[in-house]
């Protein structure tokens, strides 16, 4: 029922029309179908077969058919030759009218624009109306806007749906705010959907008083939303998937069977992007790479055989975590201070309603806060207290895009860096050095040092998909979990080469003790190379700068450091300190007994087996809330270091 409606002078403004005869084509000939929903919980609607014609790309219906299907009053006043539409009244058939709605549009017909007088709630309206075979036909969207009912069109299956219980929303494109909402809903329990809808409805609809119904209606009106993959083989349009999930949660009903997207994940790649002499080889690499990454548990790229190495580059894409330290010298405290410094700006950014506004805001903010041409980390140089490199500036933008709900990742050449962003329904380049205007990916493909990674991320890792993490693009480290238990991959020589490279002044005692990581790890079945990478992280590559422990403590992992200023545990020799660290890692990794007597002073305090993978050592990433450290992406930082060690 449309009894809920209130109309204003603005909502019944006249629509332009021009008197002419045109050809009307049966909608069914183009494969279109029509459904009607009359309750808040009915997301799919019931099938109906009224007479529908397509005129100049728009669908036109018999006014009486819509009145019957959506249950609003349609009466003809013979004395004034006027038709009255009353959304607050129920439909009453005229004498002799059939009780069955039949589709009579079997062939094309001539449509003549008519001067039929129409009234809505007693006020004159002038939408475009066509006379076809003696009956008045009105555009579905035009009437939806005037009478305030929802209209959705699924371009994948050509289904038209009218929603009597929902307000009208104009057709639109997928926005950053919608992506932000989708990423929140993906991790929130259904019990939190109501509050999330309340926050996002005004931003997404542009109406300060919009409720969840208006939000759902706007989501349904998205023309070309990105694909959401609930598994490797189940794809949906993101807008319809989340509209149905919201509706189910807020009406306390079961989620509807959202129409699936017909194409496969690997078929999402645009064929013309492989316009290259090695087209066949690149396509084969791309398919192998996509198959490895997609699915519930994506595989590591190292297990994929590629013919020319083109797609191996995706392993080395920097993550958001890396962006804090791309130029070195940034501490966790620096990151916290930077976030606090920009907190008010990020709140303003999230309140902006369009992608274009958000990109422009980020550009202006970067311009006001940073100078270029230097080497300072962006988390220290804001307020123009230092000059940053192009890569560090792109890192700052990367974080801001993440805060704005805009999918983005870093890309670079040998001398420049930029951001690839998903804006207004497509991927583009944001290059601060060249202004706020977005640029084409084509301009940058030849200078991108990781073209295979960019291709994968823009063509398969679509925003809104379950395997797409908007905050990172170091795919292996986030989607292929690395066990703490096992055999080391790095050699003692690789570890020694690494530490000399990153810390030329490293103490000889550190070089000498490195073999203990491998021997102690082998004794307990723990990867000693991971333990060494962790020590590098905790000690600042054994510089002990900003570290809570000192070299002479033989505590190379911060054991016992529970708060700022605490010195933590001390051990008599480097070997014993490394043994305690390996034992502590084993406590997290599994429930197997120790092979050496316990010397880890905190071994008994660990919930055994709570973090079997390196990623789960981070409390924020551990699904049980346990872990070694509270800082974001703690485990990934260890893996970043290990990757560099293995490259030595």
C-alpha positions, -999 to +999 in steps of 0.1 A: +000+000+000+012+035-007-007+051+022+025+063+037+031+090+011+033+128+016+037+149-015+052+184-019+050+209-047+086+200-056+079+163-060+051+169-085+071+193-108+062+191-144+082+169-168+091+181-202+073+165-232+072+169-269+042+159-291+053+133-316+047+098-327+073+071-319+076+034-322+069+014-290+086-020-287+073-049-265+095-051-234+093-089-235+110-089-269+142-076-251+140-103-224+126-079-197+104-093-169+085-074-142+081-081-105+061-063-078+069-062-041+043-048-017+059-054+017+091-043+034+104-079+038+096-090+003+128-083-016+122-105-046+086-096-053+060-117-073+061-121-110+036-101-130+029-099-167+014-064-175+016-047-208+049-030-211+065-011-240+100+003-244+100+038-258+134+055-263+150+033-237+124+038-210+096+014-199+060+025-201+031+008-184-007+011-185-016+033-157-044+010-146-021-020-146+002-002-122-027+009-100-039-027-096-004-042-090+008-015-066-027-009-051-033+028-056-064+046-068-069+054-105-102+071-115-113+088-146-134+120-144-154+121-176-167+157-171-132+171-171-115+143-191-090+140-163-074+110-146-069+111-108-042+092-090-046+087-053-018+067-036-037+067-003-066+049-018-070+013-029-074+003-065-111-002-076-117-019-109-140-002-134-172-019-146-164-048-169-127-047-162-111-082-163-097-095-130-066-108-147-038-085-160-028-097-194+002-087-215-011-074-249+022-061-261+031-088-286+043-066-315+056-031-320+030-003-319+028+034-326+029+056-295+015+092-297+022+116-269-011+127-254-023+158-236-042+137-210-049+157-179-035+140-148-039+148-111-019+133-082-035+138-048-056+166-063-026+185-078-020+188-115+010+168-129+024+168-164+045+137-170+050+124-205+021+101-213+017+081-245-014+068-261-010+033-274-040+016-290-064+038-270-048+034-236-026+058-215+009+046-208+032+063-183+069+058-176+076+036-145+104+058-132+085+090-138+055+077-118+078+062-092+094+096-086+060+113-085+041+087-064+073+078-043+077+041-048+109+022-054+120+011-089+150-012-095+163-027-127+188-056-127+209-052-158+222-088-154+189-106-157+168-077-172+143-078-143+123-047-135+110-045-099+086-020-084+087-017-045+054-003-031+067-001+005+099+017-003+106+053-014+118+063-048+156+065-055+171+077-088+194+054-107+230+059-096+265+044-096+284+025-069+302+051-046+329+052-020+304+055+007+286+024-005+319+005-006+326+017+030+291+004+041+297-029+024+330-034+041+315-026+074+285-049+069+309-077+059+324-078+094+295-067+116+270-090+131+234-087+118+224-071+152+245-041+143+230-035+108+204-011+121+229+013+136+251+010+105+222+018+082+213+048+104+249+062+100+252+056+062+216+064+050+220+102+050+255+100+034+246+076+006+212+091-002+220+127+003+190+132+025+195+142+061+164+125+073+168+093+053+161+060+071+171+024+063+143+020+037+157+049+017+192+034+020+180+000+007+161+017-021+192+036-032+213+004-031+187-013-054+190+016-078+227+012-085+232+006-122+266-012-123+278-023-088+310-043-084+307-080-080+306-096-045+319-132-042+307-151-012+328-180-025+348-188-056+317-198-075+290-176-060+289-141-073+264-113-068+261-077-074+272-060-042+243-036-041+217-063-043+235-086-020+237-060+008+203-046+002+189-081+007+210-087+038+200-054+053+163-060+046+165-094+062+182-081+094+159-051+098+126-069+091+137-100+111+132-123+081+153-147+061+176-132+035+163-135+000+180-156-027+199-127-043+201-133-081+236-146-089+259-130-114+263-151-145+300-147-153+329-165-135+355-147-115+383-152-140+361-141-168+358-107-152+392-097-167+388-075-198+403-093-227+415-061-244+438-054-214+461-082-228+468-062-259+504-074-261+526-095-284+527-121-256+489-120-252+484-158-250+512-162-224+499-133-203+464-147-203+476-181-192+496-164-164+466-144-154+443-174-153+468-194-132+472-165-108+435-158-105+428-195-098+455-195-071+441-164-053+403-170-056+383-193-034+377-198+003+414-205+010+435-190-018+468-207-025+503-191-026+516-178-059+547-199-053+526-229-061+515-215-095+535-223-126+537-193-150+553-193-184+571-160-183+571-147-147+548-118-156+524-124-127+549-131-100+551-093-093+519-094-073+539-108-044+558-076-039+530-051-039+534-031-007+506-033+020+490-006+040+511-017+069+542-010+049+531+025+041+538+036+076+575+028+073+583+030+036+609+057+041+621+044+075+623+060+109+586+057+118+575+042+151+542+029+163+539+061+184+544+081+152+516+063+135+493+068+165+501+105+165+495+109+128+461+092+130+452+115+159+464+146+140+442+137+110+412+124+129+391+155+124+399+156+087+390+119+083+356+126+100+349+153+075+361+131+047+338+103+056+308+127+057+313+137+020+287+122-003+304+116-036+336+099-048+347+131-066+343+152-034+364+127-014+392+126-040+393+164-042+394+166-004+423+142-001+443+161-027+437+194-010+446+179+024+479+165+011+487+197-006+482+217+027+502+192+049+532+180+029+562+192+009+577+170-018+613+163-027+626+148+006+628+114+024+609+119+056+581+095+065+546+109+060+537+100+096+563+125+107+562+152+080+526+165+082+522+201+089+552+206+065+577+197+091+597+177+066+598+168+029+585+134+017+593+113-013+567+105-039+563+070-025+557+082+010+532+107-002+514+080-021+515+060+012+497+089+030+471+090+002+467+052+005+458+055+041+433+084+035+416+065+007+412+035+030+396+059+056+373+073+029+361+038+019+377+041-015+394+009-026+430+018-035+465+004-037+500+017-043+518+014-077+552+026-087+578+030-114+615+032-107+613+069-100+576+077-092+546+064-073+509+068-075+476+054-063+452+032-082+417+040-070+382+027-076+361+058-081+327+063-096+325+026-106+359+023-123+396+021-116+417+052-123+451+067-113+455+093-086+489+109-090+494+138-066+523+152-086+500+158-115+471+174-097+437+162-084+423+151-118+422+113-121+440+098-150+437+066-171+455+034-162+467+032-198+490+062-192+508+043-165+508+007-176+542+008-194+560+024-165+544+003-138+571-020-123+544-044-112+519-045-142+508-080-134+498-070-099+479-040-111+461-061-137+451-087-111+439-063-086+419-041-109+403-069-129+397-098-105+401-083-070+370-062-074+359-040-044+332-055-023+344-091-029+350-113+001+386-118-009+393-081-015+408-064+016+404-027+010+432-020+034+460-041+018+473-056-013+501-078-001+480-107-010+501-137+000+507-124+035+470-118+042+453-147+024+479-175+027+485-182+064+520-191+075+524-217+102+548-209+131+557-246+135+578-262+108+613-261+092+631-228+086+634-217+049+661-191+054+697-201+061+720-186+087+740-170+060+709-153+046+700-140+080+735-127+086+736-110+052+703-094+058+712-079+092+745-066+079+727-049+051+701-032+072+724-025+101+760-021+090+770-014+127+754-046+141+774-061+170+795-091+162+778-110+190+745-108+171+762-122+139+777-151+160+744-160+177+722-163+146+728-201+142+711-205+175+678-195+160+679-224+136+692-250+162+668-240+190+639-238+165+647-273+151+647-287+187+611-274+193+598-278+157+595-240+154+607-220+123+638-203+136+639-179+106+605-166+118+619-161+153+649-142+139+625-120+118+605-113+149+637-103+167+646-079+139+611-063+143+613-061+181+648-047+183+648-024+153+671-047+134+693-050+165+699-013+167+677-013+199+665+022+189+631+028+205+632-008+218+621-017+253+651-041+257+688-037+255+714-060+239+730-071+272+696-085+284+698-112+257+660-107+253+655-102+216+617-103+215+604-081+243+595-109+266+579-095+298+576-060+284+539-053+292+540-015+293+561+015+283+592+018+304+594-019+315+627-036+308+613-071+305+631-104+312+669-110+311+688-141+302+724-152+310+734-160+274+721-152+239+713-189+233+691-190+264+673-158+253+666-173+219+655-205+235+630-186+257+617-168+226+613-201+206+595-216+236+571-187+238+564-190+201+557-227+206+532-220+233+512-200+208+518-224+179+505-257+194+500-278+225+530-301+220+553-305+251+587-287+252+618-308+244+640-286+266+633-276+302+611-244+302+630-212+308+604-189+292+591-170+323+557-164+307+552-199+290+524-209+314+505-177+308+499-184+272+466-200+260+483-230+242+477-231+204+459-198+203+480-185+174+492-213+151+500-189+123+523-159+121+493-136+112+475-146+144+504-134+166+487-100+162+459-096+187+439-074+163+440-101+136+435-131+159+399-142+158+401-153+195+416-120+206+449-136+218+484-129+205+519-116+211+514-079+204+485-054+201+498-034+172+480-037+139+493-063+114+521-075+138+524-109+121+525-094+086+553-071+097+573-102+106+566-118+072+576-086+054+610-089+071+613-126+064+606-120+027+635-096+026+657-121+044+648-148+019+658-125-009+694-122+003 
